[in-house]
């Protein structure tokens, strides 16, 4: 299966060139792929979970997320902001102050992520019973 095809083998608009993306695929496999693409990457989920329902500054986020570099935090926050998941508030003062929080769309994602985590735990427990 090529990258520009859906699970069912048909061409998927999610992977077409930007000029062709006026057509939106409504097939579940395409919309799921599109949603996962927004939160794909090693650091986006930890950022979303860390922000939760609170507002945090850059260095607070960096301290809370073990192992993330400033460069990766910056780029991940920018991508999440572009997707409409994270809101960036910049205050014009000295020293500069920037705060990050989840948008309504980002907040609506958190229960889905927790449900996915519960599903993963349940699957692991069932797997342990079978192997145990």
C-alpha positions in Angstrom: 0.0 0.0 0.0 1.4 3.4 -1.0 1.5 6.4 1.3 -1.1 8.2 -0.7 -3.7 5.4 -0.3 -6.2 4.7 2.4 -6.5 1.3 4.2 -9.0 0.2 1.6 -6.5 1.0 -1.3 -8.3 4.1 -2.6 -6.4 7.4 -3.0 -6.6 9.5 0.2 -6.9 13.3 0.0 -5.0 13.5 3.4 -1.8 12.6 1.6 -2.3 14.5 -1.7 -0.4 17.7 -2.5 -1.7 20.8 -0.7 -3.3 22.2 -3.9 -5.4 19.1 -4.1 -6.6 19.1 -0.5 -9.9 20.9 -1.2 -11.6 17.5 -1.3 -11.9 16.0 2.2 -12.2 12.3 2.7 -15.1 11.3 5.0 -14.1 7.6 5.2 -13.3 6.6 8.8 -9.8 5.3 8.0 -8.9 8.7 6.4 -10.2 10.8 9.2 -8.5 8.7 11.8 -5.2 8.9 9.9 -5.6 12.7 9.6 -6.3 13.0 13.4 -3.4 10.8 14.3 -1.1 12.9 12.0 -1.9 16.0 14.1 -0.7 14.3 17.4 2.0 12.2 15.8 5.5 12.4 17.2 7.4 11.5 20.3 6.6 14.7 22.2 3.1 15.9 21.3 1.2 13.5 23.5 3.4 14.3 26.6 2.8 18.0 25.9 -0.9 17.6 25.6 -1.1 15.5 28.8 1.1 17.9 30.7 -0.8 20.9 29.8 -4.1 19.2 30.6 -6.5 22.0 31.8 -3.7 24.3 33.0 -1.7 27.2 31.6 2.1 26.8 31.7 5.1 28.7 30.6 7.8 27.3 28.3 10.3 26.5 31.1 7.6 24.9 33.3 6.7 22.6 30.4 10.3 21.8 29.7 10.9 20.8 33.4 7.8 18.6 33.5 8.6 16.7 30.3 11.7 14.6 31.0 14.2 14.4 28.2 12.7 17.0 25.8 15.1 19.6 24.4 14.2 23.2 24.0 14.3 22.8 20.2 11.9 19.9 20.2 9.5 21.6 22.7 9.5 24.7 20.5 8.8 22.8 17.2 6.2 20.5 18.8 4.4 23.5 20.4 4.4 25.3 17.1 2.9 22.3 15.3 0.2 21.8 18.0 -0.6 25.5 17.7 -0.9 25.2 13.9 -3.3 22.3 14.4 -5.5 24.3 16.8 -4.7 22.1 19.8 -2.5 24.5 21.7 -3.0 28.2 22.3 0.0 30.5 22.7 -0.4 33.8 24.6 2.4 36.3 24.3 2.6 39.2 26.7 4.5 42.3 25.6 6.6 42.9 28.7 10.2 42.8 29.8 11.3 40.0 30.2 9.0 38.5 27.5 6.3 36.2 28.9 4.7 33.5 26.9 2.1 31.0 28.2 0.7 27.9 26.6 -2.7 26.2 27.2 -4.9 23.7 25.4 -7.6 25.2 23.2 -11.2 23.8 23.4 -10.3 21.4 20.7 -7.2 20.3 22.7 -9.3 19.9 25.9 -11.8 17.8 24.0 -8.9 15.5 23.0 -7.9 14.7 26.6 -10.8 12.3 27.4 -10.1 10.4 24.2 -6.5 10.0 25.1 -7.4 8.8 28.6 -9.9 6.3 27.1 -7.1 5.1 24.8 -4.8 4.6 27.8 -7.5 2.7 29.7 -8.0 0.5 26.6 -4.3 -0.2 26.4 -4.1 -1.1 30.1 -7.1 -3.5 29.7 -5.5 -5.1 26.6 -2.2 -5.5 28.5 -4.0 -7.1 31.5 -5.8 -9.6 29.1 -2.5 -10.3 27.4 -0.8 -11.0 30.8 -3.6 -13.4 31.8 -3.1 -15.3 28.6 0.7 -15.4 29.0 0.7 -15.8 32.7 
